[in-house]
């Protein structure tokens, strides 16, 4: 079973998304609510996949992604965001992450990225 962490500043989003992942046989080993927690959870659990929101307090998603990539440059990271501006997309492209999922969540796309 694939392991994952889910990080978003909205607790309802974290809970709903985690439930959807679990229903798809993806084990959520950690849940966080800011960029700092994303890094701590990655170090603690070393999950196979990281789902991280971009706009968060206390270390945004960009900060978390860069730091996780310093720990493991092969980390499978999927950004989850409602921000579709070209500047955000370009920044994410520059980070060379696994993929981007836009809110509202599309589970088919998410599973495709996880299984890629």
C-alpha positions as CSV (number, residue, x, y, z in Angstrom):
1,X,0.0,0.0,0.0
2,X,1.3,3.5,-0.9
3,X,1.9,5.8,2.0
4,X,1.3,9.5,2.0
5,X,1.1,12.7,4.1
6,X,-1.5,15.3,3.5
7,X,-0.8,19.0,4.4
8,X,-3.3,21.8,4.0
9,X,-4.1,24.7,6.3
10,X,-7.8,23.8,6.1
11,X,-8.5,21.0,8.5
12,X,-11.7,20.0,6.7
13,X,-9.8,19.6,3.5
14,X,-7.2,17.5,5.2
15,X,-9.8,15.2,6.7
16,X,-11.9,14.8,3.5
17,X,-8.9,14.3,1.3
18,X,-7.4,11.8,3.7
19,X,-10.6,9.8,3.7
20,X,-10.7,9.8,-0.1
21,X,-7.1,8.6,-0.3
22,X,-7.8,5.8,2.3
23,X,-10.8,4.7,0.2
24,X,-8.4,4.4,-2.7
25,X,-5.9,2.2,-0.7
26,X,-3.5,5.0,-0.1
27,X,-2.4,4.9,3.6
28,X,-2.2,8.4,5.1
29,X,0.5,8.2,7.7
30,X,0.6,11.9,8.6
31,X,-1.6,15.0,8.5
32,X,-0.3,18.6,8.8
33,X,-1.6,22.1,8.6
34,X,1.3,24.3,7.5
35,X,4.6,24.1,5.7
36,X,6.7,23.5,8.8
37,X,4.6,20.5,9.7
38,X,5.0,19.2,6.1
39,X,8.8,19.0,6.5
40,X,8.5,17.5,10.0
41,X,6.1,14.8,8.8
42,X,8.2,14.0,5.8
43,X,11.3,13.5,8.1
44,X,9.3,11.4,10.5
45,X,7.5,9.1,8.1
46,X,9.3,9.3,4.8
47,X,6.1,8.7,2.9
48,X,6.0,7.6,-0.7
49,X,3.8,10.6,-1.7
50,X,3.5,14.1,-0.3
51,X,0.3,16.1,-0.9
52,X,0.9,19.7,0.0
53,X,-1.2,22.9,-0.3
54,X,0.7,25.9,-1.6
55,X,-0.9,28.8,0.2
56,X,-0.4,28.1,4.0
57,X,0.9,29.9,7.0
58,X,4.1,29.2,8.9
59,X,6.1,28.1,5.9
60,X,4.1,28.0,2.6
61,X,4.0,25.0,0.3
62,X,6.9,26.3,-1.8
63,X,9.1,26.4,1.3
64,X,8.0,22.9,2.3
65,X,8.6,21.5,-1.2
66,X,12.1,23.0,-1.4
67,X,13.0,21.6,2.0
68,X,11.6,18.1,1.3
69,X,13.6,18.0,-1.9
70,X,16.7,18.8,0.0
71,X,16.0,15.8,2.2
72,X,15.2,13.6,-0.8
73,X,15.6,15.0,-4.4
74,X,13.5,12.1,-5.7
75,X,10.5,12.7,-3.4
76,X,7.1,12.3,-5.1
77,X,5.4,15.6,-4.4
78,X,2.0,16.6,-5.6
79,X,0.9,20.2,-5.1
80,X,-2.7,20.8,-4.2
81,X,-3.9,24.3,-4.9
82,X,-6.8,26.5,-5.9
83,X,-4.3,29.0,-7.3
84,X,-4.2,28.7,-11.1
85,X,-2.2,31.9,-11.8
86,X,0.6,31.5,-14.2
87,X,3.2,32.7,-11.7
88,X,2.2,29.9,-9.3
89,X,2.2,27.3,-12.1
90,X,5.6,28.5,-13.3
91,X,7.1,28.3,-9.7
92,X,5.8,24.8,-9.4
93,X,7.2,23.8,-12.8
94,X,10.6,25.2,-11.7
95,X,10.5,22.9,-8.7
96,X,10.1,19.8,-10.9
97,X,7.5,18.2,-8.7
98,X,5.5,15.1,-9.6
99,X,2.3,17.0,-10.4
100,X,-0.3,19.6,-9.6
101,X,-3.9,19.0,-8.6
102,X,-6.3,21.9,-8.6
103,X,-9.1,22.3,-6.2
104,X,-11.8,21.1,-6.3
105,X,-10.0,17.7,-6.1
106,X,-10.1,15.2,-9.0
107,X,-9.5,11.8,-7.6
108,X,-8.9,10.2,-11.0
109,X,-6.1,12.6,-11.7
110,X,-4.7,12.2,-8.1
111,X,-4.6,8.4,-8.5
112,X,-3.0,8.7,-11.9
113,X,-0.2,10.8,-10.4
114,X,0.3,8.5,-7.4
115,X,0.5,5.4,-9.6
116,X,2.8,7.1,-12.2
